[in-house]
Amino acid sequence: MTLFSEFTFSNCCYLRLIVPVAAILVLLLGTNGVVLGQDYERKWDNFESQQDLGPASTKSKTSMAAFGNDVFPLACGERPSTDQSNYDVLMYDIFLKITKSDPGFIAGRVTCLAKIVEANTETIEIDLAENMTVDSVYSPEGRLDSERDGEVIVVTLDGKHNEGDTISVTTFYRGRPIFCGLQGYDADIDKFRTINHLCISTLSEPSSARTWWPCKDRMDDKADSFKIAVQVHAPLDQNFICVTNGHHDSTTTLGETARTFYYTESHPMSTYLFSLAISDYGYKWEDTWTYKDNDGQKIMPLYYYTFEKNSDLIQTWGAVPDILDLFSDWFGIYPFADEKYGHVNFQAGYAMEHQTISSFPWAESLKHDTIIVAHELAHQWWGNMITCESWHHCWLNEGWARYSEALFRESTGGHRGYHAYMNAIKCTLSVGRVYVDDTTDINAIFDEELVYNKGAWVLHMLRHKLGDSLFKAGIRGYYHSDCQYSSATTEDMRDAFEDSTDIDLHPFFDQWIYGEGYPIYHWSYLPGPANLTSGSTERLIYFRVEQVQTATSQVFEMPVDLKFKYADGESKIVRVEIDSLLNRFAVRVDKECDTVLFDPDKWVLCEERHVDWRGIIIPDDPSVALHNGTLDSLYNDTIYTSSEIGKCKFEIKDVDSFPPGYKLNPDSGIISGTCKETGTWVFTVVATLNDDITLTDTATLSIVVDTVIKSRIESYTLHPNYPNPFNAGTLIKFDLPKQAHVSIDIFNILGQKVRTLVNRHFEGPSSQEIIWNGYNNAGRAVSS
Ligand SMILES: [Zn+2]
């Protein structure tokens, strides 16, 4: 579906499969011996004489609600719960009679050829709107009993049938279809004040097929094929033609008063994709698409029907062959290549992907819109070849078609065009999910943000997660899966991608299709030790990424790109897995970098914000580790914090592991006291920062409390650092005979001070050790 400025507009799709005539004839032979032969044909031929087609004089329009300001017109309300699990539709054979002088009235005969799938089946249920009159129901053996139960026709079969039996049930009916859902059946001259041509057309998505023809109106049982005959009574108007799905077999004339248009759709098709477009199309043209399959090069016809020659429209619709090439390359060959593709103008507020013949409103703005051409065409694969099994999974139609728009943009605008397009359709709803909970709510089924845009983003993110070649392999696997020419759930698609890529995608689909919202990342980084390897410029960068979303309780698991821009203009992208509320990790980069970017190409549906380093404790950096304590001596050291000194609160998590006798000041982070027990004490500190956001951080710290023979420390001694030279860090040791204020400064070979390592009070007598990581006061590595 696509929207225009004039009115709400939606895209749907259409699919077709060609079955040889011989194969159809085989299906006509039921296992219970019913042969649909001459008698069946006779009923077709004598259809009009058998039926009272009702008054054809009144010129009333179809009962159609005027378009209001609602996004969608009239919804039909909740569907009856039918029990249709006992039969599997094989084919619909449809004959419809439509009269130009009374276009809102339709009479027809629909034969449903089906296979029984439950033992002892005596009745079947067929959907047809309550206002439509059922004249009679026949099997090839004779008339069948039928009764109405609201929108359902309950047909009593000719005896009990068992699994595997083939039945044929023909319903003769007539009436004036009501306007329903997105439209249903409509006959109008000037609904949008633009066409000025009588146009009889249908748009049955999501559940309006039953308003104008009797069918098993559900997507989980596609008929394998359709035989379509539409008799159009338009005296002396030979331009008044009928366009519908599949292959146009023939047109026969009844003098100068009527013509019958015969079509065959040989591929499985959902009921909502069967369409009519009947009007005096004043401008028609044909084109071809050349493609290759296993048998070599082939040519498929393209048909276009509009009201008048318009160069803009011809140019826009002329993009079809290129888009067929593009999508066939991405997805697999166009699924109805043995039939056709085409466009037809019709009376509706939406574009609709009817199988093999997409319908477009007659609107000025659409004449330039190739995106909508791409959207409807993509539906031929996603929606028509593979149809969502129920409207709960509508994103398998609409999310895929919307994403295909971006693939089209990529083909014309490259990488930048693709990402710009995805960014333009970014869904920022923090509530609601892609899976449609209420399928009686048409606005929920076609929710532009959740089903279309977020659905498209799911595929965008899947592409990022898998990489282009695996993503394509997944698409091809889905295309060739059991869902091909059938229907699918989200799980079917997931399984097809898993089978093709060998990657567990359960968490991905759970969080993005069934979960709500998206992650909000607060991320920060701090350069770590340089000179990790002798002679190398490599260094570590510490990261801290926190998920702070509150609209959803879910924690997202996603791969995220980090981009490091070096001073020399080069850059490097590193992919990291962000999979918990707080991720801390270090990334090894080639050299000192100027800038770090988080998800630079916008592959993840998220909000991200770079915050100041709030790793309040830096446990990995030995230069800020707590110094050792001495038995029976006063201890004093401070937990290292970054810029938020004084703003955070500290707490020891496991007090039993803290040196007995020492105390932690929760506000200053100062640890002081006297310990009467030697040992290596390893404990966990939790720091909480309350600023514009609340952050907590934990670190594992340690204090070694040792005995020192006081008499041995008689002088202030600074020992040589070790190792020297060094890469990751060097140990600096000094002795204090008594308490003192100690400052240790590091100077470079030019005599310039590069780092103040220590400048504070120490208790004594004591031996102290400090590790220097080779950084200057600005946090940058200096030569060692
Ligand atoms: Zn669509």
Boltz pocket constraint, residues with backbone or C-beta under 6 A from the ligand:
constraints:
  - pocket:
      binder: B
      contacts: [[A, 1], [A, 2], [A, 10], [A, 11], [A, 12], [A, 13], [A, 351], [A, 375], [A, 379], [A, 397], [A, 398], [A, 401]]
      max_distance: 6.0
